[in-house]
Amino acid sequence: SLQNDSVVAGGGAIEMELSKYLRDYSRTIPGKQQLLIGAYAKALEIIPRQLCDNAGFDATNILNKLRAKHAQVGTASLV
């Protein structure tokens, strides 16, 4: 049973921020490059997903929380 599933900056935070940046950037360019950059952005999320799985957390739930936090304007206050 999970006692605390709050989001803590650390493992995977950099990869999530890079993923967000690349996804946003990919929406500004046309063609195959958009797909390639989007795929790379998705691949970066494998690291925090694996960390969640290894710790026994629900990876989908945690990654959704991380995406929401990274989507906020002030990402410096993720804790």
Short mmCIF file of the C-alpha atoms (twelve columns), coordinates in Angstrom:
data_MODEL
# 
_entry.id   MODEL 
# 
loop_
_atom_site.group_PDB 
_atom_site.id 
_atom_site.type_symbol 
_atom_site.label_atom_id 
_atom_site.label_alt_id 
_atom_site.label_comp_id 
_atom_site.label_asym_id 
_atom_site.label_seq_id 
_atom_site.Cartn_x 
_atom_site.Cartn_y 
_atom_site.Cartn_z 
_atom_site.pdbx_PDB_model_num 
ATOM 1  C CA . SER A 1  0.000  0.000  0.000   1 
ATOM 2  C CA . LEU A 2  1.254  3.428  -0.967  1 
ATOM 3  C CA . GLN A 3  1.508  5.934  1.885   1 
ATOM 4  C CA . ASN A 4  2.681  9.034  0.032   1 
ATOM 5  C CA . ASP A 5  2.603  9.571  -3.727  1 
ATOM 6  C CA . SER A 6  3.486  13.279 -3.811  1 
ATOM 7  C CA . VAL A 7  5.712  14.564 -6.598  1 
ATOM 8  C CA . VAL A 8  9.286  15.319 -5.578  1 
ATOM 9  C CA . ALA A 9  11.846 17.008 -7.817  1 
ATOM 10 C CA . GLY A 10 14.725 14.679 -8.511  1 
ATOM 11 C CA . GLY A 11 14.953 11.484 -10.520 1 
ATOM 12 C CA . GLY A 12 13.469 12.082 -13.940 1 
ATOM 13 C CA . ALA A 13 12.718 15.797 -13.473 1 
ATOM 14 C CA . ILE A 14 15.263 16.909 -16.053 1 
ATOM 15 C CA . GLU A 15 14.044 14.345 -18.566 1 
ATOM 16 C CA . MET A 16 10.426 15.472 -18.068 1 
ATOM 17 C CA . GLU A 17 11.369 19.118 -18.608 1 
ATOM 18 C CA . LEU A 18 13.353 18.256 -21.751 1 
ATOM 19 C CA . SER A 19 10.437 16.181 -22.994 1 
ATOM 20 C CA . LYS A 20 8.058  19.116 -22.471 1 
ATOM 21 C CA . TYR A 21 10.411 21.487 -24.276 1 
ATOM 22 C CA . LEU A 22 10.834 19.136 -27.230 1 
ATOM 23 C CA . ARG A 23 7.093  18.437 -27.497 1 
ATOM 24 C CA . ASP A 24 6.380  22.175 -27.528 1 
ATOM 25 C CA . TYR A 25 9.115  22.748 -30.112 1 
ATOM 26 C CA . SER A 26 7.922  19.885 -32.318 1 
ATOM 27 C CA . ARG A 27 4.524  21.570 -32.666 1 
ATOM 28 C CA . THR A 28 6.193  24.544 -34.359 1 
ATOM 29 C CA . ILE A 29 7.798  22.616 -37.238 1 
ATOM 30 C CA . PRO A 30 6.227  20.721 -40.138 1 
ATOM 31 C CA . GLY A 31 6.802  17.302 -41.634 1 
ATOM 32 C CA . LYS A 32 8.779  14.296 -40.535 1 
ATOM 33 C CA . GLN A 33 11.021 16.326 -38.255 1 
ATOM 34 C CA . GLN A 34 7.993  16.990 -36.047 1 
ATOM 35 C CA . LEU A 35 7.433  13.245 -35.666 1 
ATOM 36 C CA . LEU A 36 11.090 12.545 -34.948 1 
ATOM 37 C CA . ILE A 37 11.366 15.215 -32.274 1 
ATOM 38 C CA . GLY A 38 8.061  14.077 -30.724 1 
ATOM 39 C CA . ALA A 39 9.346  10.500 -30.598 1 
ATOM 40 C CA . TYR A 40 12.543 11.630 -28.889 1 
ATOM 41 C CA . ALA A 41 10.472 13.602 -26.367 1 
ATOM 42 C CA . LYS A 42 8.441  10.490 -25.619 1 
ATOM 43 C CA . ALA A 43 11.605 8.403  -25.258 1 
ATOM 44 C CA . LEU A 44 12.932 10.767 -22.582 1 
ATOM 45 C CA . GLU A 45 9.917  9.888  -20.422 1 
ATOM 46 C CA . ILE A 46 11.076 6.268  -20.227 1 
ATOM 47 C CA . ILE A 47 13.536 7.205  -17.488 1 
ATOM 48 C CA . PRO A 48 11.019 8.619  -14.974 1 
ATOM 49 C CA . ARG A 49 8.525  5.876  -15.946 1 
ATOM 50 C CA . GLN A 50 11.079 3.187  -15.110 1 
ATOM 51 C CA . LEU A 51 11.952 4.886  -11.828 1 
ATOM 52 C CA . CYS A 52 8.251  4.853  -10.900 1 
ATOM 53 C CA . ASP A 53 7.908  1.203  -11.841 1 
ATOM 54 C CA . ASN A 54 11.009 0.266  -9.847  1 
ATOM 55 C CA . ALA A 55 9.683  2.094  -6.785  1 
ATOM 56 C CA . GLY A 56 6.299  0.389  -7.047  1 
ATOM 57 C CA . PHE A 57 4.353  3.534  -7.968  1 
ATOM 58 C CA . ASP A 58 1.609  3.847  -10.560 1 
ATOM 59 C CA . ALA A 59 3.762  5.266  -13.358 1 
ATOM 60 C CA . THR A 60 0.849  6.655  -15.370 1 
ATOM 61 C CA . ASN A 61 -0.495 8.593  -12.392 1 
ATOM 62 C CA . ILE A 62 2.901  9.972  -11.393 1 
ATOM 63 C CA . LEU A 63 3.863  10.958 -14.956 1 
ATOM 64 C CA . ASN A 64 0.558  12.781 -15.370 1 
ATOM 65 C CA . LYS A 65 1.301  14.713 -12.174 1 
ATOM 66 C CA . LEU A 66 4.806  15.487 -13.417 1 
ATOM 67 C CA . ARG A 67 3.508  16.718 -16.777 1 
ATOM 68 C CA . ALA A 68 1.005  18.956 -14.997 1 
ATOM 69 C CA . LYS A 69 3.709  20.415 -12.763 1 
ATOM 70 C CA . HIS A 70 6.040  21.005 -15.684 1 
ATOM 71 C CA . ALA A 71 3.229  22.677 -17.632 1 
ATOM 72 C CA . GLN A 72 2.892  25.335 -14.943 1 
ATOM 73 C CA . VAL A 73 4.658  28.605 -15.627 1 
ATOM 74 C CA . GLY A 74 6.867  28.553 -12.517 1 
ATOM 75 C CA . THR A 75 8.549  25.179 -12.908 1 
ATOM 76 C CA . ALA A 76 11.227 26.197 -10.405 1 
ATOM 77 C CA . SER A 77 8.728  25.471 -7.612  1 
ATOM 78 C CA . LEU A 78 8.089  21.799 -8.378  1 
ATOM 79 C CA . VAL A 79 8.525  20.623 -4.792  1 
# 
